[in-house]
């Protein structure tokens, strides 16, 4: 299951990064060897259930949810549609499932483990540069004001 949220400043470049991250994440075990973290969803020919969930960006510091960091529903609906289309282009369209955008849904998920991952290619924007290990800093430098793709949460579904 992939829970998807759009930030107010997300672009199609953000979608490209996230779709590749989601489809290439080695979150599944190799059934033959029993070794964990060896296969991605494409390797196991699994399905991906995508759910748009703006509430993941809630700021609750004042005791009441504030969703100002989440993209407005109109542009978000368009970007989410592009996200689903790109997921199908990079994998197999029949394996990409989605809920109804903006609808109240009853979604049941059984995690194995539990295993839940937060994929956020903007993570370095939230970390002081002095605290990032130098090897990683050199491999992926971050410039002030640089835009990085948005957040998605992916977990295994059984």
Residue, then its C-alpha position, 0 to 999 in steps of 0.5 A: x500500500x502506498x499512501x500518497x500526499x502532495x506538498x504545496x510545491x510539488x511538481x512532476x519532477x517530484x512524481x518521477x523520483x517517488x515512482x522510481x523509489x516506490x517501485x524499486x524499494x527492496x521491501x520483500x523477502x526472497x521466498x527461495x532463500x528466505x532472505x529479507x529485503x531482496x525483492x521489490x514489488x516488480x520482482x514479486x509481480x505484486x500489486x500497489x494500492x495507492x491512496x491519496x491521503x492529505x492528512x499525512x501532512x497535518x501539523x498538530x502542534x496547536x492541538x488542531x490539525x492544520x493542513x496548510x502544507x498539503x496541496x489544495x484538492x484541485x491541483x492535488x487531484x491532477x498530480x495524483x492522476x499523473x502519479x498513478x499514470x506514471x506508476x503504470x508506465x514504469x510497471x504494469x497498469x493492471x498492477x496499480x490500484x487506487x482508491x477514490x480521490x477525496x472519498x471516505x474509504x474503509x481501507x484495511x491493511x495487514x503489515x508483515x512485521x509490521x513494516x512501514x517505510x516513509x519515502x521522502x527525497x526531501x529529507x535533507x531539507x529537514x536535517x542540519x548539514x553539519x549532522x549529515x555524514x560526510x560520505x552521504x553529503x558528498x554523494x548527494x549535496x543539498x543546496x539551500x532552497x533546492x526542491x526535492x520530491x515529496x513524501x509517500x509512505x509505503x508498506x507491505x500488504x498481505 
